[in-house]
Amino acid sequence: MQNTIRKASKTITEQEARQILGVTEKTPWEDIIKKYERLFENNAKNGSFYLQSKVYRAKECLESIYKGKGEGGPS
């Protein structure tokens, strides 16, 4: 039960992931990666591990969605 609660607290919705990265449903995967890399690096420089984690979770969420749809997502 404890692991389920921990896992659920780390997942985010597709809508939240898109908001964090500033992308839409029509944004190509390549552009999502560019946004992710820029946001991840910016937050690494400023020392915001919390924001860096949110950016990473957003990319992770969208990655699984793009892979599932087979729409040119990550290989």
Summary of the structure (lengths in Angstrom):
residues: 75
radius of gyration: 12.9
end to end distance: 33.1
largest distance: 37.6
contacts: 185
relative contact order: 0.18
helix: 73%
strand: 0%
